């Protein structure tokens, strides 16, 4: 993983995002709705093959068909009022 990719991943983690998994694009709405119903914020990004462990051949060929899902706890309104 290059330094730029490590810095981006580190920034995402500092913001409280947790990488859940990578899924085909046509399933994103289903998982987004599920995590939101559980009180989570959801961020969906284009897949980055360098962040995936194991075989990545299908992601290299058709990476535009996949998305990575990140979640984090919603910040309560009380925390936003200082």
N, CA, C and O atoms as a Maestro MAE file, in Angstrom:
{
 s_m_m2io_version
 :::
 2.0.0
}

f_m_ct {
 s_m_title
 :::
 protein
 m_atom[328] {
  # First column is atom index #
  i_m_mmod_type
  r_m_x_coord
  r_m_y_coord
  r_m_z_coord
  i_m_residue_number
  s_m_chain_name
  s_m_pdb_residue_name
  s_m_pdb_atom_name
  i_m_atomic_number
  :::
  1 25 0.854 -1.167 0.000 1 A "UNK " " N  " 7
  2 3 0.000 0.000 0.000 1 A "UNK " " CA " 6
  3 2 0.906 1.237 0.000 1 A "UNK " " C  " 6
  4 15 1.848 1.313 0.788 1 A "UNK " " O  " 8
  5 25 0.625 2.196 -0.874 2 A "UNK " " N  " 7
  6 3 1.445 3.398 -0.943 2 A "UNK " " CA " 6
  7 2 1.163 4.298 0.249 2 A "UNK " " C  " 6
  8 15 0.170 4.125 0.956 2 A "UNK " " O  " 8
  9 25 2.062 5.274 0.464 3 A "UNK " " N  " 7
  10 3 1.892 6.198 1.583 3 A "UNK " " CA " 6
  11 2 0.595 6.993 1.457 3 A "UNK " " C  " 6
  12 15 -0.086 7.220 2.457 3 A "UNK " " O  " 8
  13 25 0.240 7.424 0.229 4 A "UNK " " N  " 7
  14 3 -1.002 8.182 0.026 4 A "UNK " " CA " 6
  15 2 -2.209 7.351 0.443 4 A "UNK " " C  " 6
  16 15 -3.122 7.861 1.093 4 A "UNK " " O  " 8
  17 25 -2.215 6.080 0.073 5 A "UNK " " N  " 7
  18 3 -3.332 5.204 0.415 5 A "UNK " " CA " 6
  19 2 -3.376 4.956 1.915 5 A "UNK " " C  " 6
  20 15 -4.456 4.891 2.501 5 A "UNK " " O  " 8
  21 25 -2.194 4.814 2.551 6 A "UNK " " N  " 7
  22 3 -2.141 4.627 3.998 6 A "UNK " " CA " 6
  23 2 -2.660 5.868 4.711 6 A "UNK " " C  " 6
  24 15 -3.386 5.760 5.699 6 A "UNK " " O  " 8
  25 25 -2.292 7.047 4.214 7 A "UNK " " N  " 7
  26 3 -2.755 8.288 4.831 7 A "UNK " " CA " 6
  27 2 -4.261 8.439 4.695 7 A "UNK " " C  " 6
  28 15 -4.925 8.858 5.643 7 A "UNK " " O  " 8
  29 25 -4.816 8.103 3.530 8 A "UNK " " N  " 7
  30 3 -6.260 8.187 3.326 8 A "UNK " " CA " 6
  31 2 -6.972 7.223 4.265 8 A "UNK " " C  " 6
  32 15 -7.962 7.592 4.896 8 A "UNK " " O  " 8
  33 25 -6.477 5.990 4.361 9 A "UNK " " N  " 7
  34 3 -7.075 4.995 5.251 9 A "UNK " " CA " 6
  35 2 -6.989 5.470 6.694 9 A "UNK " " C  " 6
  36 15 -7.950 5.339 7.452 9 A "UNK " " O  " 8
  37 25 -5.848 6.019 7.074 10 A "UNK " " N  " 7
  38 3 -5.658 6.515 8.424 10 A "UNK " " CA " 6
  39 2 -6.629 7.656 8.727 10 A "UNK " " C  " 6
  40 15 -7.184 7.718 9.824 10 A "UNK " " O  " 8
  41 25 -6.839 8.551 7.773 11 A "UNK " " N  " 7
  42 3 -7.759 9.671 7.959 11 A "UNK " " CA " 6
  43 2 -9.190 9.168 8.150 11 A "UNK " " C  " 6
  44 15 -9.914 9.653 9.019 11 A "UNK " " O  " 8
  45 25 -9.584 8.209 7.344 12 A "UNK " " N  " 7
  46 3 -10.925 7.623 7.474 12 A "UNK " " CA " 6
  47 2 -11.095 7.015 8.863 12 A "UNK " " C  " 6
  48 15 -12.129 7.204 9.503 12 A "UNK " " O  " 8
  49 25 -10.086 6.288 9.330 13 A "UNK " " N  " 7
  50 3 -10.153 5.673 10.653 13 A "UNK " " CA " 6
  51 2 -10.186 6.733 11.751 13 A "UNK " " C  " 6
  52 15 -10.899 6.566 12.740 13 A "UNK " " O  " 8
  53 25 -9.431 7.820 11.599 14 A "UNK " " N  " 7
  54 3 -9.429 8.907 12.587 14 A "UNK " " CA " 6
  55 2 -10.804 9.543 12.697 14 A "UNK " " C  " 6
  56 15 -11.187 10.020 13.766 14 A "UNK " " O  " 8
  57 25 -11.547 9.551 11.601 15 A "UNK " " N  " 7
  58 3 -12.894 10.120 11.603 15 A "UNK " " CA " 6
  59 2 -13.925 9.150 12.177 15 A "UNK " " C  " 6
  60 15 -15.113 9.464 12.242 15 A "UNK " " O  " 8
  61 25 -13.461 7.970 12.592 16 A "UNK " " N  " 7
  62 3 -14.338 7.008 13.244 16 A "UNK " " CA " 6
  63 2 -14.982 5.978 12.334 16 A "UNK " " C  " 6
  64 15 -15.817 5.193 12.784 16 A "UNK " " O  " 8
  65 25 -14.609 5.967 11.062 17 A "UNK " " N  " 7
  66 3 -15.200 5.016 10.118 17 A "UNK " " CA " 6
  67 2 -14.554 3.651 10.278 17 A "UNK " " C  " 6
  68 15 -13.346 3.541 10.487 17 A "UNK " " O  " 8
  69 25 -15.377 2.612 10.176 18 A "UNK " " N  " 7
  70 3 -14.902 1.230 10.246 18 A "UNK " " CA " 6
  71 2 -15.267 0.546 8.928 18 A "UNK " " C  " 6
  72 15 -16.431 0.536 8.527 18 A "UNK " " O  " 8
  73 25 -14.262 -0.024 8.262 19 A "UNK " " N  " 7
  74 3 -14.506 -0.735 7.011 19 A "UNK " " CA " 6
  75 2 -15.249 -2.021 7.321 19 A "UNK " " C  " 6
  76 15 -14.797 -2.823 8.138 19 A "UNK " " O  " 8
  77 25 -16.398 -2.220 6.667 20 A "UNK " " N  " 7
  78 3 -17.185 -3.426 6.887 20 A "UNK " " CA " 6
  79 2 -16.868 -4.490 5.840 20 A "UNK " " C  " 6
  80 15 -16.392 -5.574 6.177 20 A "UNK " " O  " 8
  81 25 -17.130 -4.182 4.578 21 A "UNK " " N  " 7
  82 3 -16.878 -5.158 3.520 21 A "UNK " " CA " 6
  83 2 -17.050 -4.502 2.161 21 A "UNK " " C  " 6
  84 15 -17.486 -3.355 2.056 21 A "UNK " " O  " 8
  85 25 -16.701 -5.250 1.127 22 A "UNK " " N  " 7
  86 3 -16.876 -4.818 -0.250 22 A "UNK " " CA " 6
  87 2 -17.962 -5.682 -0.869 22 A "UNK " " C  " 6
  88 15 -18.006 -6.895 -0.662 22 A "UNK " " O  " 8
  89 25 -18.844 -5.035 -1.637 23 A "UNK " " N  " 7
  90 3 -20.025 -5.710 -2.169 23 A "UNK " " CA " 6
  91 2 -20.302 -5.212 -3.584 23 A "UNK " " C  " 6
  92 15 -19.865 -4.130 -3.976 23 A "UNK " " O  " 8
  93 25 -21.031 -6.017 -4.331 24 A "UNK " " N  " 7
  94 3 -21.433 -5.581 -5.672 24 A "UNK " " CA " 6
  95 2 -22.325 -4.354 -5.556 24 A "UNK " " C  " 6
  96 15 -23.127 -4.235 -4.630 24 A "UNK " " O  " 8
  97 25 -22.175 -3.458 -6.497 25 A "UNK " " N  " 7
  98 3 -22.871 -2.173 -6.471 25 A "UNK " " CA " 6
  99 2 -24.397 -2.324 -6.323 25 A "UNK " " C  " 6
  100 15 -25.035 -1.524 -5.639 25 A "UNK " " O  " 8
  101 25 -24.971 -3.342 -6.959 26 A "UNK " " N  " 7
  102 3 -26.429 -3.493 -6.909 26 A "UNK " " CA " 6
  103 2 -26.950 -3.902 -5.533 26 A "UNK " " C  " 6
  104 15 -28.165 -3.928 -5.332 26 A "UNK " " O  " 8
  105 25 -26.078 -4.219 -4.586 27 A "UNK " " N  " 7
  106 3 -26.495 -4.594 -3.223 27 A "UNK " " CA " 6
  107 2 -26.271 -3.478 -2.209 27 A "UNK " " C  " 6
  108 15 -26.645 -3.620 -1.045 27 A "UNK " " O  " 8
  109 25 -25.669 -2.373 -2.631 28 A "UNK " " N  " 7
  110 3 -25.298 -1.299 -1.706 28 A "UNK " " CA " 6
  111 2 -26.509 -0.733 -0.960 28 A "UNK " " C  " 6
  112 15 -26.465 -0.584 0.261 28 A "UNK " " O  " 8
  113 25 -27.575 -0.421 -1.671 29 A "UNK " " N  " 7
  114 3 -28.744 0.186 -1.026 29 A "UNK " " CA " 6
  115 2 -29.305 -0.696 0.085 29 A "UNK " " C  " 6
  116 15 -29.723 -0.202 1.132 29 A "UNK " " O  " 8
  117 25 -29.310 -1.976 -0.149 30 A "UNK " " N  " 7
  118 3 -29.810 -2.944 0.835 30 A "UNK " " CA " 6
  119 2 -29.013 -2.865 2.141 30 A "UNK " " C  " 6
  120 15 -29.596 -2.801 3.223 30 A "UNK " " O  " 8
  121 25 -27.687 -2.871 2.038 31 A "UNK " " N  " 7
  122 3 -26.841 -2.823 3.223 31 A "UNK " " CA " 6
  123 2 -26.847 -1.444 3.865 31 A "UNK " " C  " 6
  124 15 -26.796 -1.324 5.089 31 A "UNK " " O  " 8
  125 25 -26.909 -0.418 3.051 32 A "UNK " " N  " 7
  126 3 -26.971 0.949 3.573 32 A "UNK " " CA " 6
  127 2 -28.223 1.112 4.431 32 A "UNK " " C  " 6
  128 15 -28.160 1.647 5.538 32 A "UNK " " O  " 8
  129 25 -29.336 0.656 3.925 33 A "UNK " " N  " 7
  130 3 -30.601 0.729 4.664 33 A "UNK " " CA " 6
  131 2 -30.517 -0.068 5.966 33 A "UNK " " C  " 6
  132 15 -31.000 0.386 7.004 33 A "UNK " " O  " 8
  133 25 -29.915 -1.239 5.917 34 A "UNK " " N  " 7
  134 3 -29.775 -2.076 7.109 34 A "UNK " " CA " 6
  135 2 -28.972 -1.359 8.188 34 A "UNK " " C  " 6
  136 15 -29.427 -1.243 9.326 34 A "UNK " " O  " 8
  137 25 -27.776 -0.876 7.838 35 A "UNK " " N  " 7
  138 3 -26.934 -0.209 8.833 35 A "UNK " " CA " 6
  139 2 -27.575 1.069 9.352 35 A "UNK " " C  " 6
  140 15 -27.455 1.373 10.539 35 A "UNK " " O  " 8
  141 25 -28.254 1.827 8.494 36 A "UNK " " N  " 7
  142 3 -28.937 3.034 8.952 36 A "UNK " " CA " 6
  143 2 -30.068 2.690 9.910 36 A "UNK " " C  " 6
  144 15 -30.313 3.427 10.865 36 A "UNK " " O  " 8
  145 25 -30.762 1.578 9.670 37 A "UNK " " N  " 7
  146 3 -31.841 1.167 10.577 37 A "UNK " " CA " 6
  147 2 -31.285 0.761 11.943 37 A "UNK " " C  " 6
  148 15 -32.016 0.741 12.933 37 A "UNK " " O  " 8
  149 25 -29.997 0.440 11.991 38 A "UNK " " N  " 7
  150 3 -29.335 0.089 13.248 38 A "UNK " " CA " 6
  151 2 -28.691 1.302 13.910 38 A "UNK " " C  " 6
  152 15 -27.960 1.168 14.891 38 A "UNK " " O  " 8
  153 25 -28.969 2.496 13.362 39 A "UNK " " N  " 7
  154 3 -28.466 3.729 13.950 39 A "UNK " " CA " 6
  155 2 -27.047 4.093 13.557 39 A "UNK " " C  " 6
  156 15 -26.384 4.853 14.262 39 A "UNK " " O  " 8
  157 25 -26.577 3.565 12.449 40 A "UNK " " N  " 7
  158 3 -25.213 3.836 11.992 40 A "UNK " " CA " 6
  159 2 -25.211 4.821 10.830 40 A "UNK " " C  " 6
  160 15 -26.146 4.864 10.031 40 A "UNK " " O  " 8
  161 25 -24.144 5.611 10.751 41 A "UNK " " N  " 7
  162 3 -23.900 6.400 9.551 41 A "UNK " " CA " 6
  163 2 -23.222 5.458 8.557 41 A "UNK " " C  " 6
  164 15 -22.490 4.553 8.959 41 A "UNK " " O  " 8
  165 25 -23.458 5.664 7.285 42 A "UNK " " N  " 7
  166 3 -22.892 4.792 6.261 42 A "UNK " " CA " 6
  167 2 -22.171 5.640 5.214 42 A "UNK " " C  " 6
  168 15 -22.694 6.651 4.744 42 A "UNK " " O  " 8
  169 25 -20.970 5.211 4.862 43 A "UNK " " N  " 7
  170 3 -20.211 5.835 3.792 43 A "UNK " " CA " 6
  171 2 -19.886 4.744 2.777 43 A "UNK " " C  " 6
  172 15 -19.421 3.664 3.142 43 A "UNK " " O  " 8
  173 25 -20.133 5.031 1.510 44 A "UNK " " N  " 7
  174 3 -19.877 4.073 0.446 44 A "UNK " " CA " 6
  175 2 -18.806 4.671 -0.464 44 A "UNK " " C  " 6
  176 15 -18.928 5.811 -0.913 44 A "UNK " " O  " 8
  177 25 -17.758 3.896 -0.732 45 A "UNK " " N  " 7
  178 3 -16.673 4.377 -1.590 45 A "UNK " " CA " 6
  179 2 -16.423 3.399 -2.733 45 A "UNK " " C  " 6
  180 15 -16.805 2.230 -2.677 45 A "UNK " " O  " 8
  181 25 -15.774 3.913 -3.762 46 A "UNK " " N  " 7
  182 3 -15.324 3.046 -4.851 46 A "UNK " " CA " 6
  183 2 -14.314 2.064 -4.260 46 A "UNK " " C  " 6
  184 15 -13.597 2.388 -3.313 46 A "UNK " " O  " 8
  185 25 -14.269 0.884 -4.823 47 A "UNK " " N  " 7
  186 3 -13.371 -0.142 -4.293 47 A "UNK " " CA " 6
  187 2 -11.922 0.208 -4.618 47 A "UNK " " C  " 6
  188 15 -11.608 0.730 -5.688 47 A "UNK " " O  " 8
  189 25 -11.056 -0.096 -3.662 48 A "UNK " " N  " 7
  190 3 -9.625 0.087 -3.834 48 A "UNK " " CA " 6
  191 2 -8.980 -1.285 -3.664 48 A "UNK " " C  " 6
  192 15 -8.822 -1.748 -2.534 48 A "UNK " " O  " 8
  193 25 -8.601 -1.949 -4.764 49 A "UNK " " N  " 7
  194 3 -8.066 -3.316 -4.670 49 A "UNK " " CA " 6
  195 2 -6.895 -3.465 -3.708 49 A "UNK " " C  " 6
  196 15 -6.691 -4.547 -3.158 49 A "UNK " " O  " 8
  197 25 -6.124 -2.406 -3.491 50 A "UNK " " N  " 7
  198 3 -4.974 -2.516 -2.593 50 A "UNK " " CA " 6
  199 2 -5.390 -2.649 -1.129 50 A "UNK " " C  " 6
  200 15 -4.567 -3.029 -0.296 50 A "UNK " " O  " 8
  201 25 -6.641 -2.345 -0.798 51 A "UNK " " N  " 7
  202 3 -7.117 -2.459 0.579 51 A "UNK " " CA " 6
  203 2 -7.763 -3.812 0.869 51 A "UNK " " C  " 6
  204 15 -8.146 -4.090 2.005 51 A "UNK " " O  " 8
  205 25 -7.881 -4.642 -0.150 52 A "UNK " " N  " 7
  206 3 -8.564 -5.930 0.008 52 A "UNK " " CA " 6
  207 2 -7.531 -7.034 0.195 52 A "UNK " " C  " 6
  208 15 -6.543 -7.123 -0.533 52 A "UNK " " O  " 8
  209 25 -7.793 -7.869 1.191 53 A "UNK " " N  " 7
  210 3 -6.903 -8.995 1.452 53 A "UNK " " CA " 6
  211 2 -7.335 -10.188 0.615 53 A "UNK " " C  " 6
  212 15 -8.517 -10.343 0.307 53 A "UNK " " O  " 8
  213 25 -6.401 -11.010 0.255 54 A "UNK " " N  " 7
  214 3 -6.716 -12.205 -0.520 54 A "UNK " " CA " 6
  215 2 -6.756 -11.926 -2.008 54 A "UNK " " C  " 6
  216 15 -6.154 -10.967 -2.491 54 A "UNK " " O  " 8
  217 25 -7.462 -12.762 -2.718 55 A "UNK " " N  " 7
  218 3 -7.550 -12.654 -4.171 55 A "UNK " " CA " 6
  219 2 -8.305 -11.388 -4.563 55 A "UNK " " C  " 6
  220 15 -9.378 -11.111 -4.027 55 A "UNK " " O  " 8
  221 25 -7.750 -10.628 -5.487 56 A "UNK " " N  " 7
  222 3 -8.384 -9.383 -5.937 56 A "UNK " " CA " 6
  223 2 -8.557 -9.339 -7.450 56 A "UNK " " C  " 6
  224 15 -8.816 -8.276 -8.015 56 A "UNK " " O  " 8
  225 25 -8.417 -10.474 -8.102 57 A "UNK " " N  " 7
  226 3 -8.467 -10.501 -9.566 57 A "UNK " " CA " 6
  227 2 -9.783 -9.949 -10.115 57 A "UNK " " C  " 6
  228 15 -9.774 -9.188 -11.083 57 A "UNK " " O  " 8
  229 25 -10.913 -10.321 -9.508 58 A "UNK " " N  " 7
  230 3 -12.195 -9.825 -10.024 58 A "UNK " " CA " 6
  231 2 -12.319 -8.315 -9.818 58 A "UNK " " C  " 6
  232 15 -12.937 -7.628 -10.631 58 A "UNK " " O  " 8
  233 25 -11.735 -7.796 -8.736 59 A "UNK " " N  " 7
  234 3 -11.789 -6.361 -8.492 59 A "UNK " " CA " 6
  235 2 -10.927 -5.600 -9.496 59 A "UNK " " C  " 6
  236 15 -11.260 -4.481 -9.886 59 A "UNK " " O  " 8
  237 25 -9.827 -6.205 -9.907 60 A "UNK " " N  " 7
  238 3 -8.962 -5.559 -10.897 60 A "UNK " " CA " 6
  239 2 -9.661 -5.457 -12.246 60 A "UNK " " C  " 6
  240 15 -9.502 -4.465 -12.958 60 A "UNK " " O  " 8
  241 25 -10.429 -6.472 -12.597 61 A "UNK " " N  " 7
  242 3 -11.092 -6.521 -13.894 61 A "UNK " " CA " 6
  243 2 -12.339 -5.658 -13.917 61 A "UNK " " C  " 6
  244 15 -12.577 -4.933 -14.883 61 A "UNK " " O  " 8
  245 25 -13.134 -5.728 -12.865 62 A "UNK " " N  " 7
  246 3 -14.422 -5.035 -12.840 62 A "UNK " " CA " 6
  247 2 -14.603 -4.227 -11.563 62 A "UNK " " C  " 6
  248 15 -15.665 -4.284 -10.944 62 A "UNK " " O  " 8
  249 25 -13.581 -3.476 -11.159 63 A "UNK " " N  " 7
  250 3 -13.653 -2.760 -9.884 63 A "UNK " " CA " 6
  251 2 -14.764 -1.713 -9.855 63 A "UNK " " C  " 6
  252 15 -15.225 -1.345 -8.775 63 A "UNK " " O  " 8
  253 25 -15.203 -1.228 -11.008 64 A "UNK " " N  " 7
  254 3 -16.272 -0.231 -11.025 64 A "UNK " " CA " 6
  255 2 -17.626 -0.828 -10.658 64 A "UNK " " C  " 6
  256 15 -18.591 -0.085 -10.477 64 A "UNK " " O  " 8
  257 25 -17.720 -2.143 -10.544 65 A "UNK " " N  " 7
  258 3 -18.974 -2.803 -10.175 65 A "UNK " " CA " 6
  259 2 -19.067 -3.085 -8.678 65 A "UNK " " C  " 6
  260 15 -20.054 -3.666 -8.228 65 A "UNK " " O  " 8
  261 25 -18.065 -2.688 -7.901 66 A "UNK " " N  " 7
  262 3 -18.019 -2.977 -6.477 66 A "UNK " " CA " 6
  263 2 -17.876 -1.692 -5.668 66 A "UNK " " C  " 6
  264 15 -17.336 -0.696 -6.149 66 A "UNK " " O  " 8
  265 25 -18.368 -1.734 -4.430 67 A "UNK " " N  " 7
  266 3 -18.266 -0.612 -3.510 67 A "UNK " " CA " 6
  267 2 -17.864 -1.137 -2.145 67 A "UNK " " C  " 6
  268 15 -18.205 -2.259 -1.770 67 A "UNK " " O  " 8
  269 25 -17.131 -0.308 -1.404 68 A "UNK " " N  " 7
  270 3 -16.753 -0.650 -0.041 68 A "UNK " " CA " 6
  271 2 -17.650 0.135 0.907 68 A "UNK " " C  " 6
  272 15 -17.873 1.331 0.720 68 A "UNK " " O  " 8
  273 25 -18.154 -0.540 1.913 69 A "UNK " " N  " 7
  274 3 -19.060 0.060 2.884 69 A "UNK " " CA " 6
  275 2 -18.320 0.279 4.197 69 A "UNK " " C  " 6
  276 15 -17.683 -0.627 4.734 69 A "UNK " " O  " 8
  277 25 -18.423 1.508 4.698 70 A "UNK " " N  " 7
  278 3 -17.875 1.893 5.996 70 A "UNK " " CA " 6
  279 2 -19.044 2.349 6.865 70 A "UNK " " C  " 6
  280 15 -20.026 2.891 6.357 70 A "UNK " " O  " 8
  281 25 -18.937 2.130 8.164 71 A "UNK " " N  " 7
  282 3 -19.961 2.627 9.086 71 A "UNK " " CA " 6
  283 2 -19.291 3.283 10.278 71 A "UNK " " C  " 6
  284 15 -18.112 3.063 10.556 71 A "UNK " " O  " 8
  285 25 -20.081 4.102 10.982 72 A "UNK " " N  " 7
  286 3 -19.661 4.655 12.268 72 A "UNK " " CA " 6
  287 2 -20.923 5.017 13.041 72 A "UNK " " C  " 6
  288 15 -21.997 5.188 12.464 72 A "UNK " " O  " 8
  289 25 -20.774 5.128 14.329 73 A "UNK " " N  " 7
  290 3 -21.910 5.494 15.168 73 A "UNK " " CA " 6
  291 2 -22.320 6.921 14.851 73 A "UNK " " C  " 6
  292 15 -21.476 7.783 14.605 73 A "UNK " " O  " 8
  293 25 -23.627 7.160 14.858 74 A "UNK " " N  " 7
  294 3 -24.115 8.520 14.648 74 A "UNK " " CA " 6
  295 2 -23.762 9.352 15.859 74 A "UNK " " C  " 6
  296 15 -23.798 8.876 16.994 74 A "UNK " " O  " 8
  297 25 -23.421 10.599 15.602 75 A "UNK " " N  " 7
  298 3 -23.141 11.522 16.688 75 A "UNK " " CA " 6
  299 2 -24.474 12.064 17.182 75 A "UNK " " C  " 6
  300 15 -25.285 12.555 16.397 75 A "UNK " " O  " 8
  301 25 -24.688 11.973 18.460 76 A "UNK " " N  " 7
  302 3 -25.957 12.468 18.997 76 A "UNK " " CA " 6
  303 2 -25.984 13.981 18.965 76 A "UNK " " C  " 6
  304 15 -24.938 14.629 18.958 76 A "UNK " " O  " 8
  305 25 -27.176 14.539 18.944 77 A "UNK " " N  " 7
  306 3 -27.331 15.986 18.907 77 A "UNK " " CA " 6
  307 2 -26.726 16.617 20.155 77 A "UNK " " C  " 6
  308 15 -26.235 17.744 20.101 77 A "UNK " " O  " 8
  309 25 -26.757 15.898 21.284 78 A "UNK " " N  " 7
  310 3 -26.197 16.419 22.517 78 A "UNK " " CA " 6
  311 2 -24.706 16.669 22.376 78 A "UNK " " C  " 6
  312 15 -24.196 17.655 22.907 78 A "UNK " " O  " 8
  313 25 -24.002 15.803 21.675 79 A "UNK " " N  " 7
  314 3 -22.567 15.952 21.493 79 A "UNK " " CA " 6
  315 2 -22.245 17.125 20.579 79 A "UNK " " C  " 6
  316 15 -21.172 17.718 20.684 79 A "UNK " " O  " 8
  317 25 -23.159 17.459 19.692 80 A "UNK " " N  " 7
  318 3 -22.926 18.541 18.758 80 A "UNK " " CA " 6
  319 2 -23.117 19.906 19.401 80 A "UNK " " C  " 6
  320 15 -22.578 20.897 18.908 80 A "UNK " " O  " 8
  321 25 -23.867 19.977 20.483 81 A "UNK " " N  " 7
  322 3 -24.099 21.238 21.176 81 A "UNK " " CA " 6
  323 2 -23.013 21.380 22.239 81 A "UNK " " C  " 6
  324 15 -22.932 20.579 23.170 81 A "UNK " " O  " 8
  325 25 -22.185 22.402 22.090 82 A "UNK " " N  " 7
  326 3 -21.073 22.582 23.046 82 A "UNK " " CA " 6
  327 2 -21.362 23.662 24.055 82 A "UNK " " C  " 6
  328 15 -20.533 23.934 24.923 82 A "UNK " " O  " 8
  :::
 }
 m_bond[327] {
  # First column is bond index #
  i_m_from
  i_m_to
  i_m_order
  :::
  1 1 2 1
  2 2 3 1
  3 3 4 2
  4 3 5 1
  5 5 6 1
  6 6 7 1
  7 7 8 2
  8 7 9 1
  9 9 10 1
  10 10 11 1
  11 11 12 2
  12 11 13 1
  13 13 14 1
  14 14 15 1
  15 15 16 2
  16 15 17 1
  17 17 18 1
  18 18 19 1
  19 19 20 2
  20 19 21 1
  21 21 22 1
  22 22 23 1
  23 23 24 2
  24 23 25 1
  25 25 26 1
  26 26 27 1
  27 27 28 2
  28 27 29 1
  29 29 30 1
  30 30 31 1
  31 31 32 2
  32 31 33 1
  33 33 34 1
  34 34 35 1
  35 35 36 2
  36 35 37 1
  37 37 38 1
  38 38 39 1
  39 39 40 2
  40 39 41 1
  41 41 42 1
  42 42 43 1
  43 43 44 2
  44 43 45 1
  45 45 46 1
  46 46 47 1
  47 47 48 2
  48 47 49 1
  49 49 50 1
  50 50 51 1
  51 51 52 2
  52 51 53 1
  53 53 54 1
  54 54 55 1
  55 55 56 2
  56 55 57 1
  57 57 58 1
  58 58 59 1
  59 59 60 2
  60 59 61 1
  61 61 62 1
  62 62 63 1
  63 63 64 2
  64 63 65 1
  65 65 66 1
  66 66 67 1
  67 67 68 2
  68 67 69 1
  69 69 70 1
  70 70 71 1
  71 71 72 2
  72 71 73 1
  73 73 74 1
  74 74 75 1
  75 75 76 2
  76 75 77 1
  77 77 78 1
  78 78 79 1
  79 79 80 2
  80 79 81 1
  81 81 82 1
  82 82 83 1
  83 83 84 2
  84 83 85 1
  85 85 86 1
  86 86 87 1
  87 87 88 2
  88 87 89 1
  89 89 90 1
  90 90 91 1
  91 91 92 2
  92 91 93 1
  93 93 94 1
  94 94 95 1
  95 95 96 2
  96 95 97 1
  97 97 98 1
  98 98 99 1
  99 99 100 2
  100 99 101 1
  101 101 102 1
  102 102 103 1
  103 103 104 2
  104 103 105 1
  105 105 106 1
  106 106 107 1
  107 107 108 2
  108 107 109 1
  109 109 110 1
  110 110 111 1
  111 111 112 2
  112 111 113 1
  113 113 114 1
  114 114 115 1
  115 115 116 2
  116 115 117 1
  117 117 118 1
  118 118 119 1
  119 119 120 2
  120 119 121 1
  121 121 122 1
  122 122 123 1
  123 123 124 2
  124 123 125 1
  125 125 126 1
  126 126 127 1
  127 127 128 2
  128 127 129 1
  129 129 130 1
  130 130 131 1
  131 131 132 2
  132 131 133 1
  133 133 134 1
  134 134 135 1
  135 135 136 2
  136 135 137 1
  137 137 138 1
  138 138 139 1
  139 139 140 2
  140 139 141 1
  141 141 142 1
  142 142 143 1
  143 143 144 2
  144 143 145 1
  145 145 146 1
  146 146 147 1
  147 147 148 2
  148 147 149 1
  149 149 150 1
  150 150 151 1
  151 151 152 2
  152 151 153 1
  153 153 154 1
  154 154 155 1
  155 155 156 2
  156 155 157 1
  157 157 158 1
  158 158 159 1
  159 159 160 2
  160 159 161 1
  161 161 162 1
  162 162 163 1
  163 163 164 2
  164 163 165 1
  165 165 166 1
  166 166 167 1
  167 167 168 2
  168 167 169 1
  169 169 170 1
  170 170 171 1
  171 171 172 2
  172 171 173 1
  173 173 174 1
  174 174 175 1
  175 175 176 2
  176 175 177 1
  177 177 178 1
  178 178 179 1
  179 179 180 2
  180 179 181 1
  181 181 182 1
  182 182 183 1
  183 183 184 2
  184 183 185 1
  185 185 186 1
  186 186 187 1
  187 187 188 2
  188 187 189 1
  189 189 190 1
  190 190 191 1
  191 191 192 2
  192 191 193 1
  193 193 194 1
  194 194 195 1
  195 195 196 2
  196 195 197 1
  197 197 198 1
  198 198 199 1
  199 199 200 2
  200 199 201 1
  201 201 202 1
  202 202 203 1
  203 203 204 2
  204 203 205 1
  205 205 206 1
  206 206 207 1
  207 207 208 2
  208 207 209 1
  209 209 210 1
  210 210 211 1
  211 211 212 2
  212 211 213 1
  213 213 214 1
  214 214 215 1
  215 215 216 2
  216 215 217 1
  217 217 218 1
  218 218 219 1
  219 219 220 2
  220 219 221 1
  221 221 222 1
  222 222 223 1
  223 223 224 2
  224 223 225 1
  225 225 226 1
  226 226 227 1
  227 227 228 2
  228 227 229 1
  229 229 230 1
  230 230 231 1
  231 231 232 2
  232 231 233 1
  233 233 234 1
  234 234 235 1
  235 235 236 2
  236 235 237 1
  237 237 238 1
  238 238 239 1
  239 239 240 2
  240 239 241 1
  241 241 242 1
  242 242 243 1
  243 243 244 2
  244 243 245 1
  245 245 246 1
  246 246 247 1
  247 247 248 2
  248 247 249 1
  249 249 250 1
  250 250 251 1
  251 251 252 2
  252 251 253 1
  253 253 254 1
  254 254 255 1
  255 255 256 2
  256 255 257 1
  257 257 258 1
  258 258 259 1
  259 259 260 2
  260 259 261 1
  261 261 262 1
  262 262 263 1
  263 263 264 2
  264 263 265 1
  265 265 266 1
  266 266 267 1
  267 267 268 2
  268 267 269 1
  269 269 270 1
  270 270 271 1
  271 271 272 2
  272 271 273 1
  273 273 274 1
  274 274 275 1
  275 275 276 2
  276 275 277 1
  277 277 278 1
  278 278 279 1
  279 279 280 2
  280 279 281 1
  281 281 282 1
  282 282 283 1
  283 283 284 2
  284 283 285 1
  285 285 286 1
  286 286 287 1
  287 287 288 2
  288 287 289 1
  289 289 290 1
  290 290 291 1
  291 291 292 2
  292 291 293 1
  293 293 294 1
  294 294 295 1
  295 295 296 2
  296 295 297 1
  297 297 298 1
  298 298 299 1
  299 299 300 2
  300 299 301 1
  301 301 302 1
  302 302 303 1
  303 303 304 2
  304 303 305 1
  305 305 306 1
  306 306 307 1
  307 307 308 2
  308 307 309 1
  309 309 310 1
  310 310 311 1
  311 311 312 2
  312 311 313 1
  313 313 314 1
  314 314 315 1
  315 315 316 2
  316 315 317 1
  317 317 318 1
  318 318 319 1
  319 319 320 2
  320 319 321 1
  321 321 322 1
  322 322 323 1
  323 323 324 2
  324 323 325 1
  325 325 326 1
  326 326 327 1
  327 327 328 2
  :::
 }
}
